[in-house]
Amino acid sequence: MIEGMAYSLDFRRKVLFVRKKESSNDEAYS
């Protein structure tokens, strides 16, 4: 249970990180 929570938190963090990178790339190219 706790391992699953830690995994989902890590996954969410990666998704947010990727989204942040993509949005900053969009700003750089626009």
PDB file of N, CA, C and O in Angstrom:
ATOM      1  N   MET A   1       0.840  -1.208   0.000  1.00  0.00           N
ATOM      2  CA  MET A   1       0.000   0.000   0.000  1.00  0.00           C
ATOM      3  C   MET A   1       0.870   1.251   0.000  1.00  0.00           C
ATOM      4  O   MET A   1       0.718   2.119  -0.860  1.00  0.00           O
ATOM      5  N   ILE A   2       1.777   1.341   0.962  1.00  0.00           N
ATOM      6  CA  ILE A   2       2.640   2.529   1.027  1.00  0.00           C
ATOM      7  C   ILE A   2       3.541   2.595  -0.205  1.00  0.00           C
ATOM      8  O   ILE A   2       3.789   3.674  -0.744  1.00  0.00           O
ATOM      9  N   GLU A   3       4.024   1.442  -0.643  1.00  0.00           N
ATOM     10  CA  GLU A   3       4.875   1.438  -1.840  1.00  0.00           C
ATOM     11  C   GLU A   3       4.104   1.973  -3.043  1.00  0.00           C
ATOM     12  O   GLU A   3       4.644   2.720  -3.859  1.00  0.00           O
ATOM     13  N   GLY A   4       2.836   1.582  -3.141  1.00  0.00           N
ATOM     14  CA  GLY A   4       2.013   2.064  -4.248  1.00  0.00           C
ATOM     15  C   GLY A   4       1.826   3.572  -4.181  1.00  0.00           C
ATOM     16  O   GLY A   4       1.850   4.253  -5.206  1.00  0.00           O
ATOM     17  N   MET A   5       1.640   4.094  -2.966  1.00  0.00           N
ATOM     18  CA  MET A   5       1.481   5.542  -2.804  1.00  0.00           C
ATOM     19  C   MET A   5       2.761   6.260  -3.210  1.00  0.00           C
ATOM     20  O   MET A   5       2.716   7.277  -3.901  1.00  0.00           O
ATOM     21  N   ALA A   6       3.900   5.730  -2.780  1.00  0.00           N
ATOM     22  CA  ALA A   6       5.181   6.358  -3.122  1.00  0.00           C
ATOM     23  C   ALA A   6       5.382   6.316  -4.631  1.00  0.00           C
ATOM     24  O   ALA A   6       5.873   7.277  -5.223  1.00  0.00           O
ATOM     25  N   TYR A   7       4.998   5.193  -5.257  1.00  0.00           N
ATOM     26  CA  TYR A   7       5.159   5.082  -6.710  1.00  0.00           C
ATOM     27  C   TYR A   7       4.287   6.106  -7.427  1.00  0.00           C
ATOM     28  O   TYR A   7       4.740   6.774  -8.357  1.00  0.00           O
ATOM     29  N   SER A   8       3.033   6.227  -6.991  1.00  0.00           N
ATOM     30  CA  SER A   8       2.131   7.171  -7.660  1.00  0.00           C
ATOM     31  C   SER A   8       2.606   8.606  -7.452  1.00  0.00           C
ATOM     32  O   SER A   8       2.475   9.441  -8.347  1.00  0.00           O
ATOM     33  N   LEU A   9       3.160   8.893  -6.266  1.00  0.00           N
ATOM     34  CA  LEU A   9       3.687  10.241  -6.023  1.00  0.00           C
ATOM     35  C   LEU A   9       4.859  10.514  -6.946  1.00  0.00           C
ATOM     36  O   LEU A   9       4.954  11.594  -7.528  1.00  0.00           O
ATOM     37  N   ASP A  10       5.760   9.535  -7.087  1.00  0.00           N
ATOM     38  CA  ASP A  10       6.920   9.702  -7.960  1.00  0.00           C
ATOM     39  C   ASP A  10       6.467   9.861  -9.404  1.00  0.00           C
ATOM     40  O   ASP A  10       7.010  10.680 -10.146  1.00  0.00           O
ATOM     41  N   PHE A  11       5.457   9.067  -9.805  1.00  0.00           N
ATOM     42  CA  PHE A  11       4.946   9.155 -11.170  1.00  0.00           C
ATOM     43  C   PHE A  11       4.340  10.527 -11.418  1.00  0.00           C
ATOM     44  O   PHE A  11       4.563  11.140 -12.462  1.00  0.00           O
ATOM     45  N   ARG A  12       3.557  11.008 -10.424  1.00  0.00           N
ATOM     46  CA  ARG A  12       2.927  12.329 -10.573  1.00  0.00           C
ATOM     47  C   ARG A  12       3.993  13.405 -10.688  1.00  0.00           C
ATOM     48  O   ARG A  12       3.859  14.343 -11.473  1.00  0.00           O
ATOM     49  N   ARG A  13       5.066  13.262  -9.891  1.00  0.00           N
ATOM     50  CA  ARG A  13       6.136  14.252  -9.930  1.00  0.00           C
ATOM     51  C   ARG A  13       6.783  14.271 -11.318  1.00  0.00           C
ATOM     52  O   ARG A  13       7.101  15.336 -11.846  1.00  0.00           O
ATOM     53  N   LYS A  14       6.977  13.080 -11.906  1.00  0.00           N
ATOM     54  CA  LYS A  14       7.585  13.025 -13.244  1.00  0.00           C
ATOM     55  C   LYS A  14       6.673  13.655 -14.275  1.00  0.00           C
ATOM     56  O   LYS A  14       7.130  14.370 -15.167  1.00  0.00           O
ATOM     57  N   VAL A  15       5.371  13.387 -14.151  1.00  0.00           N
ATOM     58  CA  VAL A  15       4.417  13.961 -15.109  1.00  0.00           C
ATOM     59  C   VAL A  15       4.431  15.482 -15.011  1.00  0.00           C
ATOM     60  O   VAL A  15       4.457  16.177 -16.027  1.00  0.00           O
ATOM     61  N   LEU A  16       4.414  15.999 -13.775  1.00  0.00           N
ATOM     62  CA  LEU A  16       4.443  17.451 -13.594  1.00  0.00           C
ATOM     63  C   LEU A  16       5.730  18.025 -14.152  1.00  0.00           C
ATOM     64  O   LEU A  16       5.724  19.083 -14.780  1.00  0.00           O
ATOM     65  N   PHE A  17       6.850  17.316 -13.920  1.00  0.00           N
ATOM     66  CA  PHE A  17       8.147  17.796 -14.400  1.00  0.00           C
ATOM     67  C   PHE A  17       8.154  17.854 -15.925  1.00  0.00           C
ATOM     68  O   PHE A  17       8.627  18.826 -16.515  1.00  0.00           O
ATOM     69  N   VAL A  18       7.627  16.809 -16.557  1.00  0.00           N
ATOM     70  CA  VAL A  18       7.602  16.784 -18.022  1.00  0.00           C
ATOM     71  C   VAL A  18       6.701  17.884 -18.554  1.00  0.00           C
ATOM     72  O   VAL A  18       7.039  18.565 -19.522  1.00  0.00           O
ATOM     73  N   ARG A  19       5.538  18.054 -17.906  1.00  0.00           N
ATOM     74  CA  ARG A  19       4.620  19.101 -18.354  1.00  0.00           C
ATOM     75  C   ARG A  19       5.264  20.464 -18.227  1.00  0.00           C
ATOM     76  O   ARG A  19       5.105  21.317 -19.100  1.00  0.00           O
ATOM     77  N   LYS A  20       6.008  20.678 -17.117  1.00  0.00           N
ATOM     78  CA  LYS A  20       6.660  21.963 -16.909  1.00  0.00           C
ATOM     79  C   LYS A  20       7.688  22.208 -18.012  1.00  0.00           C
ATOM     80  O   LYS A  20       7.796  23.316 -18.537  1.00  0.00           O
ATOM     81  N   LYS A  21       8.442  21.157 -18.359  1.00  0.00           N
ATOM     82  CA  LYS A  21       9.450  21.295 -19.413  1.00  0.00           C
ATOM     83  C   LYS A  21       8.781  21.628 -20.744  1.00  0.00           C
ATOM     84  O   LYS A  21       9.249  22.490 -21.488  1.00  0.00           O
ATOM     85  N   GLU A  22       7.678  20.932 -21.033  1.00  0.00           N
ATOM     86  CA  GLU A  22       6.993  21.166 -22.300  1.00  0.00           C
ATOM     87  C   GLU A  22       6.460  22.590 -22.368  1.00  0.00           C
ATOM     88  O   GLU A  22       6.572  23.243 -23.405  1.00  0.00           O
ATOM     89  N   SER A  23       5.885  23.075 -21.283  1.00  0.00           N
ATOM     90  CA  SER A  23       5.314  24.422 -21.300  1.00  0.00           C
ATOM     91  C   SER A  23       6.425  25.455 -21.440  1.00  0.00           C
ATOM     92  O   SER A  23       6.251  26.459 -22.131  1.00  0.00           O
ATOM     93  N   SER A  24       7.571  25.219 -20.791  1.00  0.00           N
ATOM     94  CA  SER A  24       8.664  26.180 -20.899  1.00  0.00           C
ATOM     95  C   SER A  24       9.236  26.139 -22.313  1.00  0.00           C
ATOM     96  O   SER A  24       9.680  27.166 -22.826  1.00  0.00           O
ATOM     97  N   ASN A  25       9.233  24.958 -22.954  1.00  0.00           N
ATOM     98  CA  ASN A  25       9.703  24.863 -24.330  1.00  0.00           C
ATOM     99  C   ASN A  25       8.761  25.629 -25.254  1.00  0.00           C
ATOM    100  O   ASN A  25       9.210  26.323 -26.166  1.00  0.00           O
ATOM    101  N   ASP A  26       7.450  25.502 -25.016  1.00  0.00           N
ATOM    102  CA  ASP A  26       6.480  26.223 -25.832  1.00  0.00           C
ATOM    103  C   ASP A  26       6.719  27.728 -25.710  1.00  0.00           C
ATOM    104  O   ASP A  26       6.654  28.453 -26.703  1.00  0.00           O
ATOM    105  N   GLU A  27       6.993  28.191 -24.501  1.00  0.00           N
ATOM    106  CA  GLU A  27       7.238  29.621 -24.311  1.00  0.00           C
ATOM    107  C   GLU A  27       8.507  30.047 -25.035  1.00  0.00           C
ATOM    108  O   GLU A  27       8.572  31.141 -25.596  1.00  0.00           O
ATOM    109  N   ALA A  28       9.512  29.182 -25.022  1.00  0.00           N
ATOM    110  CA  ALA A  28      10.785  29.538 -25.650  1.00  0.00           C
ATOM    111  C   ALA A  28      10.623  29.624 -27.167  1.00  0.00           C
ATOM    112  O   ALA A  28      11.243  30.464 -27.819  1.00  0.00           O
ATOM    113  N   TYR A  29       9.778  28.740 -27.727  1.00  0.00           N
ATOM    114  CA  TYR A  29       9.640  28.733 -29.180  1.00  0.00           C
ATOM    115  C   TYR A  29       8.665  29.791 -29.672  1.00  0.00           C
ATOM    116  O   TYR A  29       8.757  30.225 -30.821  1.00  0.00           O
ATOM    117  N   SER A  30       7.739  30.210 -28.831  1.00  0.00           N
ATOM    118  CA  SER A  30       6.725  31.156 -29.305  1.00  0.00           C
ATOM    119  C   SER A  30       7.289  32.562 -29.415  1.00  0.00           C
ATOM    120  O   SER A  30       6.573  33.487 -29.799  1.00  0.00           O
TER     121      SER A  30
END
